[in-house]
């Protein structure tokens, strides 16, 4: 039976979903063995106490308010709000939603953005969203630079991975408000949501807040030049993003933290930090662009080509698009390079990785669009589309097999899915979970004021850190003690 192009695309969509399920299965299998730690305790203690007292919804808002008012360290107010909502505060086993929430947010936000950019143009592009978005997401998840802090540790992941996702949803709403034909009621609702997200994103980690601010400023300038109506609809969102970033930068708490951690001195001047962020981001792109990445781009290429062929957009100045998008991407590293001369920690490295994959696909899409809209090419576009449609299954099968082979035979042991499966298969995750269940019985026993534990014996964990053996003051143990109302929590090496 001869398949129509639509049926071929439906089949490819199904295959993409199956592939994503295979990749996610071992990662989500570990969710039940995930437990809070470190900043989850220090930022979540007021919420935990409110929930233990049965205060309900009013207690949630009171706990967030108390977390903000008692803060003497963190200038980025959105971090405090999201951290106060630590899932284990509502019950220790609620913490297992963390990897679902973080991984799901990356996938869903990017699919929404792709749908907005290509599916919003023509309805026939809707079937192209998954074949473009899922290979991207699979790559971002498989090769996440730090899954411990990016998927399983709530405090780290909610303020990096999750806020990265919120920034993409903010962009979707921004584009809907600015350039899409929607009802006044829908535009009003989207504007309110976009304003709330602008405050949340702008008040969070500087990597995402600054890059989002730069992106919105670029779009605002373009709207001012080409679309005054879009400018009038969106300026308030950009303003709130900028104000939120500036509130965090100028807060006395930022100076306090700089003085405490770095003696009040920054590693670089602002101009040098901007230059170094451009240089080091470029080097990151060079080092990350390997055979597997190129094969991923090869897999999504025909779907990108089909998408731009259907889009009513000129794709002008592709070189300028690449330069501006590179500048926005590079701005993610500027803050940490300015302060301490580094590209940031593990969770920041993860969002740099997510953005890199997204940046690569966005640029291939834009350059495909520019080529497809050239007069010499446009005349032959219909024939090219027919060829793509005719050989789409053959091409996708061959490219998919090549990519799968590159993943399987290219140090598959380092991928997050393989590591997670090995933890589960060898029983390491189960032992870790059982150890924490035993600890929780003691921590929730009011008669025990100074519990003493031994380190959990595990070989490798994708989950975050454990309590630490005592060697003087250990703040992680102290945070745990304060969270559960203990005088102390001690960890000693077993015999």
N, C-alpha and C positions, 0 to 999 in steps of 0.2 A: 504494500500500500504506500502510495506516495504521500509524504507529509507536507502539509502547507507550512509556510514560513512561521505562522502563528503557532502551530502545533510544535514545530521545532523549538521555538523559544520557550514554550511551556515546558517541554521536556528538559531543556537546559536549566530552567528555573528549578525544576524538581531535583535535578542532579546537584545543583548548587546548594540547595537546602540540605540534602543528604550529606554532602561533604562537610558542611558547617556543623551538622549534628555529630558527625564522627569526631571532628576536632574538639568540640565543646564537651562531649560526654565525659572524658576523664577529668577535665578541669572542674566541672560541676559536681562530679562524683565526690570530690574532696570537700565540698561545701559543708557537709555535716560534721566535719572534723575541725572546722575553723572556730577560733575563740579570740576574744578581745585581748589587747595588750597595750602597754605603753600609753600613748596619748589618748587611746580609747578610754582609759581610766581617768586620766587627769582632766580631760574635757567633758567626759560623760558622767561625772560623779553627781552633779546636781540633778540631772535627768533620772539617774538611777534612784536617788533618794526620793524624788517626787513620785516615781512609779511604785517604789516599795511602800510609800505612804498611801497609795491608791488615789492620787490627786486627779487623775484623768486628764482631759484636754487642757484644763486651766493650768495643771501642773506642768504640761509640756511648755506652754508659753512662759510660765514663771521660771522654769529651769533654764530656758534660753536666755531670758532676761538676766538671771543670776550669773550665768556663764559669761555674759558680756560685761556685767558690772564688776565682777570679781577679777576680771582679767587685768594683769599687770605686765603682760609680755607680748601678746600678739596684736599687731596693728591691723591686720587684715581681718576685718570684722566678719566677713562671710565665712571664713574658716571656723570661727567660733560658733556661728549659727549651725552650720552643717555638722560640725564635730559634736555639738551637744546632742544631736539626734542619733547618736551611736546606738545601733540596733539592740545590742545586748542589754542596754538600760531597760528595755521593755521585757526582758527575759533572755537569759544567756543563750538559748537556742535560736533566738531570732537573728543572732549574728551570722548564721549560715546563709542569710540572703545576700551577704556582701558580694561574693563573686558573681551571683546572678545579676545583681544591680549594676556592678561595674562593667562586666563584659557586655551585658545587655545594652547598657547606655551607649557604649561605643558603636555597637552594631546598628542600633535603632537610629541614633542621631545621624550617622553617616548615610544610611538609607534614606532618611528624610531629606537630607541635603541634596543627595543625588536626584531624588524624585523632584525636588523643587527646581533644580537646575536643568534637568533634561525632561522629566515627566510632565512638568508644568507647561512645557512648550507645546508638546503634541501628545495626545492620548496614546498613540501607538508606541511611544517611548516607554510607557509604564512597564512593559515586559522586559525592558533592558536594565531596569534598576538593580535587580538581584544579580544578574550576570556580571555587572560592574562592581557592585558594592560588596558582595560576599567574598570574592577572591581577595579584595582589599582587606576586609575584616579578618579573614583567615590568616593572612600574612601578618597583620598587626598583632594578632593574638598569639600565633605560633612563635613569633620571634620577639615578643615583648621583652625589653631589656631587663625588667625587674618585676616579674609577676607577683613576688612576695608583697611588695609595697603597692602594686598597681591593681591587683585583683582581690587579695585576701585580707589585707590590713585596712580596716575601714577608714581610720583617720587619714592615712596617707592617700588611699585611693579616692576617697570622696572629694578631696581637695585638689586632685590632679586629674586622674582618669575621668571622674564624674563631671568635674567642672569643664574639662576639655569638651565633653559631650554637650554640656549645657551651652557652651559657646557656639557650637554648631547649630543647636536648636534656636539660639538667639539669632543667628544669621538667617536661618529659614524664615523666622517671623519677620525679621527686618526686610527681607526681600518680598515677602507676602504683602507687608504694609506698603512698601515703596513702589513696586512695579506691577503687582498682580491686580487683576480686576476682581475685587471681592466686595461684598455688601458693606455698608457703613457700620452695621452692628458687628460684623465679623472683624472689620478693621479695628474697631474700638477695643474689642476683646483682645485681639492680637497685640495691639499697642500696649495695653496694660500688662500683658504677659511679658512682652519684650522689655518693658521698663523694669519689671521685677528681675528678670534675668540679667539685664545690664548691671543692676546694682549687685546681684549675687556674683556675677563673673568679675566685675570690676573690683569688688572687695575681696577677692580671693588671691590665689598664688599669682605672683607677678609675671610669671611666664605666660600664662593664659590671658590675664587681664591686660597686659601691655600689648600683646599681639592682637587681641580682639579690638582694643582701642585703635591700633594702627590700621587694621582692616576696615573698621567702620569709618575712620577718617578718610581713607582712600575712596571708599564708596560715596561718602558724603560730598567730597569734592567733585566726583564724577556726576553725581546727581545735580549738584549746583550748576555744572556746565551744561549738561544734556537733558536733565529731567527735573525742572524746578518743582513740579508737583510732588515727585518722590522725595525731594529735599525737604519740603514742608511737612511731609508725613513722618519723616524719620529722624529729624534733627534732635528731638527730645531724647530718643533712645541713645544716640551717640553722646549727647551731653551728659546723661546720667552715667554712662560708662566712663567717660573722662573724669567726672567729678568723683566717682567712687575710687578710681585709681589714685587720684590726687589726695583724697582723704587718707588713704593708706600710706602713701609716700611721705606726706607731711606730718603724720601723727607723731607725737613725742615718743610713743612706744617703739616706733621704728628706730629712732635715735638710741633709745634705751637698749634695744637688742643689738644694735651695731656696736655700742660701747661695751656691752657685756661680752659679746662673742669675738669682736675684732678690734678692741681697744679704741673704738671711735674712728678708725681709719679704713678707707676703702682701698681695694687693690688697684683700681684703675680710675682714671677720669671718665666722665660721661662720654666724651668723644672717642676715647680709646676703647671703652667698653663697646660702643656701637661698631667700631671698626673690627674689633676682635670677634664680635658675635657674627659679623658677616664672614670673616675669614674661617672661623672654626665651624660654622654651619656649612660652609662650602666643602670643607674637608670631611665633615660628617656625611654629606651627600655622596662624595666620592667613595668613601669607605663602605657605605651601606649599599651602594649600587652594584650588586653582584649578579651572577647568572640567574639566581632564583628570582630576584626582583625583576630582571628583564623578561624572564619567562612569564611572570605574573602579568606584566604589561602586555605581553604577547597574547595572553589568554583574554584579556579584556578589550584588546584593540578593536576587533570587528564590531563589538557592541558600542564602543565609543564612536566609531565611524558611522554606524547606522544612526546613532543618536543625533550627531551633529548634522547629518544629512536631512533630518526631519525638522531641525530647529530653525526658527525664523530669527536668526541672530547673525550679525556680520562677522564676528570674531576678528575685529580689527586690532592692529598693533600687537601681535603675539609676543614680540620681544619685550615690549613694555609690560605686558601681563606677567611674563616670566620674571622680569626684574622686580616688579612691585610685589608679586607673590613671594619671591625669595626674600625681599626685605621684611615682609610681614612674618615669614617663617623665622628669619634670623632674630627678630626682636624677642622671641621666646627665651633666648639665652642672654640677653643684654643685662638684665638685673643681677643675675648671679655672677656674671663676669665682672660687672661693676663692683660688686661687694667683695667677692673672694677670689675672683680670677678663674672660676671653674664653670663648667656647663651645668652644674647642679647635681643633685643626688639621683638615686635610682628611680624614684617616682617621676621626677622631672625628665629623666632620660627616656622614660616610657612615652610621655606625651610628645617629646621631640620625635620619637619613632613613629607614633601614630600620624603626626602632622607630616612627616617626611613621605610616608606612603600616600597620604591624601594629596600632598603637593605634587608628587610625581604623576598621579592619575589625572589631576586637574590640568596640569600642563600638557599632557598628551592629548587630553580632550580638546583643549583650546587650540593647540597646533593642528590637530585633525580638522577642527572647524575652519581654521584659516585656510588650510589647503583645500578643503572641500568647497569653500565658497569662492575660490579663485576661478575666474572666467574660463580658463583653459580646462580646469578640472571639472567645473560644474557641468559643462557640456557632456562630459562622459560619466557623470555621477550616477545616472540611472542604470547604465550598464554595470558599473562597479557594484551598485546595490544589488542588482540581480545576481551577480557572481557571489557576493557575500551570502545572499539568501540561499543560493543553490548549494554552496559548499559549507554552510555554517556548522552543521553537525560534524562533518569530517574534520574541519579545522579545529573546532572546539575539543573534539575527542583527542586529536593528535597533540594540541597544545596542552590540554589538561594532563595527559599521560606524561608528557615531558616535564611538566611542573611537578607532578607527583613523584616522578623518579628523582628529580633534583632534590626534593625535600627528603625522601626516604634514604637516598644514598649520599646526602650532603650533611653529615653529622646530625642525623635525626635525634640522637640522644640529647641534644641541647634544646630541643623544642619544648615549649611549655606542656603540650599535650603528652608527650612521651614521658617527661619528668613526673607529671601528675599520675599517669598510668603506673609507672614504676613504683611510686610511693604507695599507691593503693594495692598493687599486686604483691608487693613485699610485706605489706602489713604495717608499714611505718606510720602512715596516717592514722590507722586504726589505734595503734599503740599510743600515739600522741593524743588522740581524742579521749581514750580511756584514762590516760594520765590526768587530763584536765577535768574529767568528770569526778575523779577521786579528789582532786584539789578543791573543786567547787563545793563538795560536801563539807569540807573543813572551813572554807572561806565563808560559807553561809551559816555556819554554826556559831551562834552568838556566845557560846560558852568558851570558845577558843579565841584568846586575845592575841597570842603571838605564835601563829603557825610556823612550822619549819618544814620545808620541802626539799627534796633532792631534784636535780635536773632531770628533765624528761629525756629518756634515752632514745634518740632517733638518729638515723643515718643522714637523711636529707629531707628537708621540708621546703615546699613552696610557700607554706604559710609563713607568717612573720616570726618575730623573735619570741623567745621564752623568757621567763623570769631569770635573773642572773645570780650566780653564786656570789656570796658576800665577799667584798674586799674593800672594807670601808663603806662609804655611802653609795647606795645603788638606787638611783631615782626611780627606775622602773618598779622595783619592789615596793618603794615608798608610795608610789602612785596606786599600786594595787591595794596596799594596806589602807590608805585613806578611802579608796572607793568602797571597800567592804567593811569599813569601820573597825579595823584592827589597829592595835598599838604598833605592830611591826609584822612584816612578812620576810622570812629569812630563807635563803636557799643555800644548802651546804652540799659539797661533793659527797656522793655515796661511796661506800667502800668497794 
